[in-house]
Amino acid sequence: MSSNSLFDRNKTVFAGGCWRDGSGQDLLKVFNPSTGEVVAKVPSGGPSDVDDAAAAAANAFGSWKSVPSVTRAGYLRAFARGLADRQEALVDVQMTVNGKPRLEAEIDVGDAIATFDYYAGLADGLDERQDAPVIHAGGEHLGRVRHEALGPVGMIVPWNFPLVTSAWKIAPALAAGCTAVMKTSEFTPLIELVYGDIAAEIGLPAGVLNIVTGGADVGIAITEAPEFRKVSFTGSNMVGAKVMQAVAKRCLPIALELGGKSPIIVTEDADLETALDCVMGGIYFNAGQMCSATSRLIVHDDLEAKLLEGLVERSRATKVASPFEEGTEMGPITTRAQFDKIREYLDQACSQGLDCLTGGKAQADCAGNFIEPTIYRNVPHEHHIWREEVFGPVLATTTFRSDEEALRIANDTRYGLVGSVVCSDPDRGKALCDGIAAGQIWLNTPQIVYPESAWGGFKASGIGRELGPWGLSGFQGVKHVTAPC
């Protein structure tokens, strides 16, 4: 498939098994963040499209949940094959619209494929595991337990990892027997429309998967649609709070994957090259536009000078350019609004006299959204660069002398999504990992997320888990049946 067909979309609402015109009044402009040019104008959906899609999902639910789980697994594998068949075109879209270097774009597509394959494997055995017996005390009754699909589900996904975050939601939902309506980001709507193409191609029953493009009005409609029995959201804490308030009116289950201000602890005995790899990847992958960015470096005082020297050298050598230029290691910020937000942080840091070791500004004389890889040394722990999610390639550093101090600094945040530790002593490394209050920790490795992992945070970083069996169980309800022996 040519990527041109993914940019040229006249119908961008997929509901009831077919493409249709959206009811939105405006066109969504899709930009190339490397040049600032508009690469597509996408018709928008509206609240009435959510109403239609939710009705289609509700109508399809009864029959879909009754489909044998091995049959649902077959559809999920077909989604994986459909993505694989379009891999090069999807990579091109990620590079063009999100500004991801080729390797990162390839990782994204591979992640989505692996997620559908993984949940197909879990779906294979779902029916066999139903009706697990429970022996009750007293011996007069016997219980059995079923794990059943919750129902139609509303989904809202972000712009920083399109295709990936949607796969993390769609695959387990469909595996469990749920039907779904997904809102794409208004900034990066193109790539996820491929799920509608594949659904039609593989003969997925009408209404099982529905997609609506649009802005805030579409998101609000998803949170208010009476057909949904759960809403799953990935995005900022500010919007997540609004989603939670809306869903709370109906006391529905909710999943929130929100922000982070994550620590990376590097001890004095750490392997220097491993530490450099982990710190660089944790802050500059996807130009720092990750909720999991380890943007707070907590390094032992004895290693600080060597580590920072290496980080500055590598940062200055990082090629920041269009992903279509040979050798590009970091691309642009995806949206102009996020680019402007990061520049505000950098301007404030400059005016307040933070110790900037490298970077600290946008690239000059460039139409694209390019930010220099930036490192601030010894950032005060009350400073907004240390405490707030910048969502860009901006690293704040501090030092520690004892492991107790390192953990105290690491956990002094309202977030708790992820953390990293680089340490040569296995027992000490384990203790540090266990001491960080976060949902995913990496020890002596860059950030790798497998479909079998658990993804989600503590504190203000969200509610629930995605990926692994936990992602599947999030779309299931537990039914307990008690009867005489």
Summary of the structure (lengths in Angstrom):
residues: 485
radius of gyration: 23.1
end to end distance: 58.7
largest distance: 79.7
contacts: 1805
relative contact order: 0.14
helix: 42%
strand: 21%
